[in-house]
């Protein structure tokens, strides 16, 4: 099966910065901002590695992860997987 190609752009996530005062997240705005920063650091670490392609899950959540004794033992539901291109250098 051929996977579609994707980038590491996350426009929906970046847009959250402009909506931290929204009633649904206002009381958790610092937590949301911390997680946006965590995502940015993760993307920066991933981009620092020189690989030509990487498989991306794209539907990562607690309902798609099996954990045993504090360790991830399986990642489920690969229906939204894509093939991401990484830049070197």
PDB file as gemmi writes it, atoms N, CA and C in Angstrom:
CRYST1    1.000    1.000    1.000  90.00  90.00  90.00 P 1                      
ATOM      1  N   UNK A   1       0.846  -1.182   0.000  1.00  0.00           N  
ATOM      2  CA  UNK A   1       0.000   0.000   0.000  1.00  0.00           C  
ATOM      3  C   UNK A   1       0.889   1.242   0.000  1.00  0.00           C  
ATOM      4  N   UNK A   2       0.569   2.157  -0.860  1.00  0.00           N  
ATOM      5  CA  UNK A   2       1.309   3.423  -0.951  1.00  0.00           C  
ATOM      6  C   UNK A   2       0.725   4.421   0.041  1.00  0.00           C  
ATOM      7  N   UNK A   3       1.575   4.983   0.879  1.00  0.00           N  
ATOM      8  CA  UNK A   3       1.117   5.986   1.850  1.00  0.00           C  
ATOM      9  C   UNK A   3       1.163   7.374   1.228  1.00  0.00           C  
ATOM     10  N   UNK A   4       0.210   8.233   1.559  1.00  0.00           N  
ATOM     11  CA  UNK A   4       0.281   9.621   1.081  1.00  0.00           C  
ATOM     12  C   UNK A   4       1.448  10.341   1.748  1.00  0.00           C  
ATOM     13  N   UNK A   5       1.928  11.386   1.109  1.00  0.00           N  
ATOM     14  CA  UNK A   5       3.033  12.175   1.653  1.00  0.00           C  
ATOM     15  C   UNK A   5       2.489  13.309   2.529  1.00  0.00           C  
ATOM     16  N   UNK A   6       3.272  13.698   3.509  1.00  0.00           N  
ATOM     17  CA  UNK A   6       2.858  14.765   4.428  1.00  0.00           C  
ATOM     18  C   UNK A   6       4.083  15.562   4.863  1.00  0.00           C  
ATOM     19  N   UNK A   7       3.834  16.673   5.511  1.00  0.00           N  
ATOM     20  CA  UNK A   7       4.892  17.491   6.089  1.00  0.00           C  
ATOM     21  C   UNK A   7       4.698  17.534   7.594  1.00  0.00           C  
ATOM     22  N   UNK A   8       5.566  18.228   8.281  1.00  0.00           N  
ATOM     23  CA  UNK A   8       5.431  18.360   9.730  1.00  0.00           C  
ATOM     24  C   UNK A   8       4.746  19.664  10.106  1.00  0.00           C  
ATOM     25  N   UNK A   9       4.096  20.291   9.142  1.00  0.00           N  
ATOM     26  CA  UNK A   9       3.316  21.493   9.433  1.00  0.00           C  
ATOM     27  C   UNK A   9       2.086  21.112  10.244  1.00  0.00           C  
ATOM     28  N   UNK A  10       1.769  21.892  11.228  1.00  0.00           N  
ATOM     29  CA  UNK A  10       0.597  21.650  12.073  1.00  0.00           C  
ATOM     30  C   UNK A  10      -0.189  22.955  12.224  1.00  0.00           C  
ATOM     31  N   UNK A  11      -0.789  23.453  11.127  1.00  0.00           N  
ATOM     32  CA  UNK A  11      -1.450  24.762  11.186  1.00  0.00           C  
ATOM     33  C   UNK A  11      -2.561  24.851  12.227  1.00  0.00           C  
ATOM     34  N   UNK A  12      -3.276  23.752  12.454  1.00  0.00           N  
ATOM     35  CA  UNK A  12      -4.344  23.785  13.455  1.00  0.00           C  
ATOM     36  C   UNK A  12      -3.771  23.979  14.855  1.00  0.00           C  
ATOM     37  N   UNK A  13      -2.631  23.346  15.111  1.00  0.00           N  
ATOM     38  CA  UNK A  13      -1.981  23.483  16.415  1.00  0.00           C  
ATOM     39  C   UNK A  13      -1.440  24.896  16.583  1.00  0.00           C  
ATOM     40  N   UNK A  14      -0.769  25.408  15.551  1.00  0.00           N  
ATOM     41  CA  UNK A  14      -0.184  26.756  15.662  1.00  0.00           C  
ATOM     42  C   UNK A  14      -1.282  27.799  15.852  1.00  0.00           C  
ATOM     43  N   UNK A  15      -2.459  27.573  15.284  1.00  0.00           N  
ATOM     44  CA  UNK A  15      -3.569  28.514  15.420  1.00  0.00           C  
ATOM     45  C   UNK A  15      -4.073  28.599  16.857  1.00  0.00           C  
ATOM     46  N   UNK A  16      -3.822  27.565  17.663  1.00  0.00           N  
ATOM     47  CA  UNK A  16      -4.249  27.601  19.066  1.00  0.00           C  
ATOM     48  C   UNK A  16      -3.618  28.760  19.825  1.00  0.00           C  
ATOM     49  N   UNK A  17      -2.402  29.141  19.445  1.00  0.00           N  
ATOM     50  CA  UNK A  17      -1.732  30.277  20.109  1.00  0.00           C  
ATOM     51  C   UNK A  17      -2.583  31.533  20.059  1.00  0.00           C  
ATOM     52  N   UNK A  18      -3.302  31.694  18.963  1.00  0.00           N  
ATOM     53  CA  UNK A  18      -4.124  32.888  18.784  1.00  0.00           C  
ATOM     54  C   UNK A  18      -5.489  32.762  19.455  1.00  0.00           C  
ATOM     55  N   UNK A  19      -5.782  31.591  20.018  1.00  0.00           N  
ATOM     56  CA  UNK A  19      -7.098  31.353  20.604  1.00  0.00           C  
ATOM     57  C   UNK A  19      -7.031  30.904  22.064  1.00  0.00           C  
ATOM     58  N   UNK A  20      -5.972  31.255  22.744  1.00  0.00           N  
ATOM     59  CA  UNK A  20      -5.804  30.835  24.139  1.00  0.00           C  
ATOM     60  C   UNK A  20      -6.863  31.417  25.067  1.00  0.00           C  
ATOM     61  N   UNK A  21      -7.554  32.462  24.609  1.00  0.00           N  
ATOM     62  CA  UNK A  21      -8.610  33.047  25.431  1.00  0.00           C  
ATOM     63  C   UNK A  21      -9.994  32.465  25.112  1.00  0.00           C  
ATOM     64  N   UNK A  22     -10.045  31.464  24.232  1.00  0.00           N  
ATOM     65  CA  UNK A  22     -11.315  30.826  23.889  1.00  0.00           C  
ATOM     66  C   UNK A  22     -11.895  30.171  25.149  1.00  0.00           C  
ATOM     67  N   UNK A  23     -13.203  30.270  25.361  1.00  0.00           N  
ATOM     68  CA  UNK A  23     -13.818  29.726  26.580  1.00  0.00           C  
ATOM     69  C   UNK A  23     -13.539  28.244  26.824  1.00  0.00           C  
ATOM     70  N   UNK A  24     -13.345  27.456  25.769  1.00  0.00           N  
ATOM     71  CA  UNK A  24     -13.123  26.025  25.944  1.00  0.00           C  
ATOM     72  C   UNK A  24     -11.729  25.717  26.477  1.00  0.00           C  
ATOM     73  N   UNK A  25     -10.761  26.610  26.254  1.00  0.00           N  
ATOM     74  CA  UNK A  25      -9.395  26.324  26.701  1.00  0.00           C  
ATOM     75  C   UNK A  25      -8.808  27.402  27.611  1.00  0.00           C  
ATOM     76  N   UNK A  26      -9.566  28.477  27.841  1.00  0.00           N  
ATOM     77  CA  UNK A  26      -9.049  29.601  28.624  1.00  0.00           C  
ATOM     78  C   UNK A  26      -8.494  29.162  29.980  1.00  0.00           C  
ATOM     79  N   UNK A  27      -9.214  28.261  30.668  1.00  0.00           N  
ATOM     80  CA  UNK A  27      -8.760  27.831  31.991  1.00  0.00           C  
ATOM     81  C   UNK A  27      -7.567  26.879  31.920  1.00  0.00           C  
ATOM     82  N   UNK A  28      -7.221  26.421  30.720  1.00  0.00           N  
ATOM     83  CA  UNK A  28      -6.062  25.535  30.535  1.00  0.00           C  
ATOM     84  C   UNK A  28      -5.048  26.133  29.569  1.00  0.00           C  
ATOM     85  N   UNK A  29      -5.102  27.435  29.360  1.00  0.00           N  
ATOM     86  CA  UNK A  29      -4.257  28.060  28.336  1.00  0.00           C  
ATOM     87  C   UNK A  29      -2.766  27.844  28.578  1.00  0.00           C  
ATOM     88  N   UNK A  30      -2.326  27.863  29.826  1.00  0.00           N  
ATOM     89  CA  UNK A  30      -0.898  27.644  30.072  1.00  0.00           C  
ATOM     90  C   UNK A  30      -0.516  26.202  29.746  1.00  0.00           C  
ATOM     91  N   UNK A  31      -1.399  25.261  30.024  1.00  0.00           N  
ATOM     92  CA  UNK A  31      -1.138  23.855  29.676  1.00  0.00           C  
ATOM     93  C   UNK A  31      -1.098  23.673  28.159  1.00  0.00           C  
ATOM     94  N   UNK A  32      -2.026  24.309  27.452  1.00  0.00           N  
ATOM     95  CA  UNK A  32      -2.047  24.243  25.994  1.00  0.00           C  
ATOM     96  C   UNK A  32      -0.760  24.837  25.429  1.00  0.00           C  
ATOM     97  N   UNK A  33      -0.357  25.989  25.932  1.00  0.00           N  
ATOM     98  CA  UNK A  33       0.867  26.635  25.464  1.00  0.00           C  
ATOM     99  C   UNK A  33       2.087  25.775  25.749  1.00  0.00           C  
ATOM    100  N   UNK A  34       2.150  25.151  26.916  1.00  0.00           N  
ATOM    101  CA  UNK A  34       3.257  24.246  27.236  1.00  0.00           C  
ATOM    102  C   UNK A  34       3.320  23.084  26.250  1.00  0.00           C  
ATOM    103  N   UNK A  35       2.157  22.544  25.893  1.00  0.00           N  
ATOM    104  CA  UNK A  35       2.131  21.418  24.953  1.00  0.00           C  
ATOM    105  C   UNK A  35       2.471  21.831  23.534  1.00  0.00           C  
ATOM    106  N   UNK A  36       2.112  23.048  23.145  1.00  0.00           N  
ATOM    107  CA  UNK A  36       2.534  23.556  21.836  1.00  0.00           C  
ATOM    108  C   UNK A  36       4.059  23.651  21.807  1.00  0.00           C  
ATOM    109  N   UNK A  37       4.648  24.164  22.869  1.00  0.00           N  
ATOM    110  CA  UNK A  37       6.108  24.232  22.962  1.00  0.00           C  
ATOM    111  C   UNK A  37       6.743  22.854  22.917  1.00  0.00           C  
ATOM    112  N   UNK A  38       6.128  21.899  23.593  1.00  0.00           N  
ATOM    113  CA  UNK A  38       6.634  20.523  23.583  1.00  0.00           C  
ATOM    114  C   UNK A  38       6.596  19.950  22.166  1.00  0.00           C  
ATOM    115  N   UNK A  39       5.511  20.202  21.436  1.00  0.00           N  
ATOM    116  CA  UNK A  39       5.404  19.747  20.056  1.00  0.00           C  
ATOM    117  C   UNK A  39       6.475  20.390  19.192  1.00  0.00           C  
ATOM    118  N   UNK A  40       6.684  21.686  19.362  1.00  0.00           N  
ATOM    119  CA  UNK A  40       7.712  22.382  18.577  1.00  0.00           C  
ATOM    120  C   UNK A  40       9.101  21.807  18.845  1.00  0.00           C  
ATOM    121  N   UNK A  41       9.391  21.510  20.109  1.00  0.00           N  
ATOM    122  CA  UNK A  41      10.703  20.917  20.439  1.00  0.00           C  
ATOM    123  C   UNK A  41      10.836  19.519  19.841  1.00  0.00           C  
ATOM    124  N   UNK A  42       9.756  18.756  19.851  1.00  0.00           N  
ATOM    125  CA  UNK A  42       9.781  17.412  19.261  1.00  0.00           C  
ATOM    126  C   UNK A  42      10.012  17.489  17.759  1.00  0.00           C  
ATOM    127  N   UNK A  43       9.331  18.407  17.091  1.00  0.00           N  
ATOM    128  CA  UNK A  43       9.520  18.588  15.648  1.00  0.00           C  
ATOM    129  C   UNK A  43      10.946  19.020  15.353  1.00  0.00           C  
ATOM    130  N   UNK A  44      11.502  19.919  16.167  1.00  0.00           N  
ATOM    131  CA  UNK A  44      12.884  20.368  15.971  1.00  0.00           C  
ATOM    132  C   UNK A  44      13.860  19.199  16.111  1.00  0.00           C  
ATOM    133  N   UNK A  45      13.631  18.334  17.116  1.00  0.00           N  
ATOM    134  CA  UNK A  45      14.499  17.154  17.282  1.00  0.00           C  
ATOM    135  C   UNK A  45      14.370  16.218  16.087  1.00  0.00           C  
ATOM    136  N   UNK A  46      13.146  16.010  15.611  1.00  0.00           N  
ATOM    137  CA  UNK A  46      12.933  15.130  14.461  1.00  0.00           C  
ATOM    138  C   UNK A  46      13.595  15.696  13.212  1.00  0.00           C  
ATOM    139  N   UNK A  47      13.506  17.000  13.025  1.00  0.00           N  
ATOM    140  CA  UNK A  47      14.096  17.631  11.841  1.00  0.00           C  
ATOM    141  C   UNK A  47      15.620  17.632  11.891  1.00  0.00           C  
ATOM    142  N   UNK A  48      16.188  17.477  13.057  1.00  0.00           N  
ATOM    143  CA  UNK A  48      17.646  17.459  13.194  1.00  0.00           C  
ATOM    144  C   UNK A  48      18.239  16.123  12.746  1.00  0.00           C  
ATOM    145  N   UNK A  49      17.399  15.117  12.566  1.00  0.00           N  
ATOM    146  CA  UNK A  49      17.861  13.793  12.133  1.00  0.00           C  
ATOM    147  C   UNK A  49      17.808  13.721  10.618  1.00  0.00           C  
ATOM    148  N   UNK A  50      18.808  13.105  10.045  1.00  0.00           N  
ATOM    149  CA  UNK A  50      18.899  12.999   8.588  1.00  0.00           C  
ATOM    150  C   UNK A  50      18.331  11.657   8.126  1.00  0.00           C  
ATOM    151  N   UNK A  51      17.066  11.660   7.744  1.00  0.00           N  
ATOM    152  CA  UNK A  51      16.414  10.484   7.156  1.00  0.00           C  
ATOM    153  C   UNK A  51      15.585  10.962   5.968  1.00  0.00           C  
ATOM    154  N   UNK A  52      15.436  10.096   4.981  1.00  0.00           N  
ATOM    155  CA  UNK A  52      14.705  10.547   3.791  1.00  0.00           C  
ATOM    156  C   UNK A  52      13.196  10.418   3.941  1.00  0.00           C  
ATOM    157  N   UNK A  53      12.738   9.408   4.686  1.00  0.00           N  
ATOM    158  CA  UNK A  53      11.300   9.192   4.866  1.00  0.00           C  
ATOM    159  C   UNK A  53      11.033   8.698   6.282  1.00  0.00           C  
ATOM    160  N   UNK A  54       9.851   9.016   6.788  1.00  0.00           N  
ATOM    161  CA  UNK A  54       9.442   8.543   8.106  1.00  0.00           C  
ATOM    162  C   UNK A  54       7.940   8.284   8.078  1.00  0.00           C  
ATOM    163  N   UNK A  55       7.505   7.170   8.682  1.00  0.00           N  
ATOM    164  CA  UNK A  55       6.081   6.861   8.754  1.00  0.00           C  
ATOM    165  C   UNK A  55       5.492   7.632   9.933  1.00  0.00           C  
ATOM    166  N   UNK A  56       4.416   8.369   9.693  1.00  0.00           N  
ATOM    167  CA  UNK A  56       3.763   9.189  10.716  1.00  0.00           C  
ATOM    168  C   UNK A  56       2.365   8.639  10.982  1.00  0.00           C  
ATOM    169  N   UNK A  57       2.029   8.466  12.238  1.00  0.00           N  
ATOM    170  CA  UNK A  57       0.745   7.871  12.629  1.00  0.00           C  
ATOM    171  C   UNK A  57      -0.428   8.814  12.343  1.00  0.00           C  
ATOM    172  N   UNK A  58      -0.367  10.042  12.765  1.00  0.00           N  
ATOM    173  CA  UNK A  58      -1.334  11.123  12.527  1.00  0.00           C  
ATOM    174  C   UNK A  58      -2.670  10.989  13.257  1.00  0.00           C  
ATOM    175  N   UNK A  59      -2.841   9.985  14.103  1.00  0.00           N  
ATOM    176  CA  UNK A  59      -4.073   9.866  14.897  1.00  0.00           C  
ATOM    177  C   UNK A  59      -3.685   9.348  16.278  1.00  0.00           C  
ATOM    178  N   UNK A  60      -2.692  10.011  16.852  1.00  0.00           N  
ATOM    179  CA  UNK A  60      -2.114   9.542  18.105  1.00  0.00           C  
ATOM    180  C   UNK A  60      -2.937  10.037  19.278  1.00  0.00           C  
ATOM    181  N   UNK A  61      -3.406   9.137  20.074  1.00  0.00           N  
ATOM    182  CA  UNK A  61      -4.155   9.469  21.274  1.00  0.00           C  
ATOM    183  C   UNK A  61      -4.177   8.255  22.188  1.00  0.00           C  
ATOM    184  N   UNK A  62      -4.617   8.457  23.404  1.00  0.00           N  
ATOM    185  CA  UNK A  62      -4.629   7.387  24.380  1.00  0.00           C  
ATOM    186  C   UNK A  62      -5.419   6.167  23.951  1.00  0.00           C  
ATOM    187  N   UNK A  63      -6.405   6.359  23.117  1.00  0.00           N  
ATOM    188  CA  UNK A  63      -7.224   5.258  22.631  1.00  0.00           C  
ATOM    189  C   UNK A  63      -6.514   4.436  21.567  1.00  0.00           C  
ATOM    190  N   UNK A  64      -5.372   4.888  21.061  1.00  0.00           N  
ATOM    191  CA  UNK A  64      -4.609   4.163  20.041  1.00  0.00           C  
ATOM    192  C   UNK A  64      -3.274   3.649  20.565  1.00  0.00           C  
ATOM    193  N   UNK A  65      -3.107   3.655  21.875  1.00  0.00           N  
ATOM    194  CA  UNK A  65      -1.846   3.208  22.470  1.00  0.00           C  
ATOM    195  C   UNK A  65      -2.155   2.145  23.520  1.00  0.00           C  
ATOM    196  N   UNK A  66      -1.420   1.037  23.479  1.00  0.00           N  
ATOM    197  CA  UNK A  66      -1.517   0.027  24.531  1.00  0.00           C  
ATOM    198  C   UNK A  66      -0.290   0.163  25.428  1.00  0.00           C  
ATOM    199  N   UNK A  67      -0.535   0.280  26.726  1.00  0.00           N  
ATOM    200  CA  UNK A  67       0.540   0.457  27.698  1.00  0.00           C  
ATOM    201  C   UNK A  67       0.505  -0.698  28.689  1.00  0.00           C  
ATOM    202  N   UNK A  68       1.678  -1.251  28.968  1.00  0.00           N  
ATOM    203  CA  UNK A  68       1.801  -2.321  29.948  1.00  0.00           C  
ATOM    204  C   UNK A  68       2.961  -1.979  30.871  1.00  0.00           C  
ATOM    205  N   UNK A  69       2.678  -1.913  32.131  1.00  0.00           N  
ATOM    206  CA  UNK A  69       3.697  -1.619  33.138  1.00  0.00           C  
ATOM    207  C   UNK A  69       4.440  -0.308  32.823  1.00  0.00           C  
ATOM    208  N   UNK A  70       3.676   0.697  32.350  1.00  0.00           N  
ATOM    209  CA  UNK A  70       4.251   2.004  32.087  1.00  0.00           C  
ATOM    210  C   UNK A  70       5.001   2.122  30.773  1.00  0.00           C  
ATOM    211  N   UNK A  71       4.996   1.076  29.968  1.00  0.00           N  
ATOM    212  CA  UNK A  71       5.710   1.106  28.684  1.00  0.00           C  
ATOM    213  C   UNK A  71       4.724   0.963  27.533  1.00  0.00           C  
ATOM    214  N   UNK A  72       4.960   1.699  26.462  1.00  0.00           N  
ATOM    215  CA  UNK A  72       4.141   1.548  25.258  1.00  0.00           C  
ATOM    216  C   UNK A  72       4.514   0.214  24.614  1.00  0.00           C  
ATOM    217  N   UNK A  73       3.510  -0.659  24.445  1.00  0.00           N  
ATOM    218  CA  UNK A  73       3.766  -1.967  23.846  1.00  0.00           C  
ATOM    219  C   UNK A  73       3.140  -2.107  22.459  1.00  0.00           C  
ATOM    220  N   UNK A  74       2.224  -1.221  22.103  1.00  0.00           N  
ATOM    221  CA  UNK A  74       1.620  -1.276  20.775  1.00  0.00           C  
ATOM    222  C   UNK A  74       0.997   0.068  20.424  1.00  0.00           C  
ATOM    223  N   UNK A  75       1.041   0.389  19.152  1.00  0.00           N  
ATOM    224  CA  UNK A  75       0.362   1.564  18.610  1.00  0.00           C  
ATOM    225  C   UNK A  75      -0.655   1.033  17.599  1.00  0.00           C  
ATOM    226  N   UNK A  76      -1.924   1.388  17.800  1.00  0.00           N  
ATOM    227  CA  UNK A  76      -3.023   0.845  17.013  1.00  0.00           C  
ATOM    228  C   UNK A  76      -3.577   1.854  16.014  1.00  0.00           C  
ATOM    229  N   UNK A  77      -4.400   1.373  15.085  1.00  0.00           N  
ATOM    230  CA  UNK A  77      -5.194   2.184  14.174  1.00  0.00           C  
ATOM    231  C   UNK A  77      -4.320   3.064  13.281  1.00  0.00           C  
ATOM    232  N   UNK A  78      -3.757   2.460  12.274  1.00  0.00           N  
ATOM    233  CA  UNK A  78      -2.864   3.154  11.347  1.00  0.00           C  
ATOM    234  C   UNK A  78      -3.602   3.654  10.102  1.00  0.00           C  
ATOM    235  N   UNK A  79      -4.918   3.845  10.193  1.00  0.00           N  
ATOM    236  CA  UNK A  79      -5.708   4.266   9.031  1.00  0.00           C  
ATOM    237  C   UNK A  79      -5.306   5.627   8.476  1.00  0.00           C  
ATOM    238  N   UNK A  80      -4.794   6.523   9.323  1.00  0.00           N  
ATOM    239  CA  UNK A  80      -4.433   7.868   8.870  1.00  0.00           C  
ATOM    240  C   UNK A  80      -2.935   8.045   8.698  1.00  0.00           C  
ATOM    241  N   UNK A  81      -2.190   6.948   8.613  1.00  0.00           N  
ATOM    242  CA  UNK A  81      -0.734   7.027   8.466  1.00  0.00           C  
ATOM    243  C   UNK A  81      -0.360   7.709   7.158  1.00  0.00           C  
ATOM    244  N   UNK A  82       0.751   8.431   7.196  1.00  0.00           N  
ATOM    245  CA  UNK A  82       1.289   9.095   6.008  1.00  0.00           C  
ATOM    246  C   UNK A  82       2.796   8.879   5.979  1.00  0.00           C  
ATOM    247  N   UNK A  83       3.386   9.106   4.841  1.00  0.00           N  
ATOM    248  CA  UNK A  83       4.823   9.037   4.687  1.00  0.00           C  
ATOM    249  C   UNK A  83       5.355  10.462   4.678  1.00  0.00           C  
ATOM    250  N   UNK A  84       6.086  10.818   5.719  1.00  0.00           N  
ATOM    251  CA  UNK A  84       6.600  12.167   5.840  1.00  0.00           C  
ATOM    252  C   UNK A  84       8.008  12.280   5.308  1.00  0.00           C  
ATOM    253  N   UNK A  85       8.309  13.361   4.631  1.00  0.00           N  
ATOM    254  CA  UNK A  85       9.652  13.631   4.140  1.00  0.00           C  
ATOM    255  C   UNK A  85      10.400  14.460   5.165  1.00  0.00           C  
ATOM    256  N   UNK A  86      11.617  14.092   5.423  1.00  0.00           N  
ATOM    257  CA  UNK A  86      12.447  14.839   6.362  1.00  0.00           C  
ATOM    258  C   UNK A  86      13.560  15.518   5.564  1.00  0.00           C  
ATOM    259  N   UNK A  87      13.891  16.719   5.986  1.00  0.00           N  
ATOM    260  CA  UNK A  87      14.985  17.455   5.354  1.00  0.00           C  
ATOM    261  C   UNK A  87      16.257  17.188   6.139  1.00  0.00           C  
ATOM    262  N   UNK A  88      17.350  17.061   5.464  1.00  0.00           N  
ATOM    263  CA  UNK A  88      18.657  16.875   6.108  1.00  0.00           C  
ATOM    264  C   UNK A  88      19.387  18.212   6.139  1.00  0.00           C  
ATOM    265  N   UNK A  89      20.020  18.448   7.302  1.00  0.00           N  
ATOM    266  CA  UNK A  89      20.823  19.662   7.425  1.00  0.00           C  
ATOM    267  C   UNK A  89      19.999  20.756   7.824  1.00  0.00           C  
TER     268      UNK A  89                                                      
END                                                                             
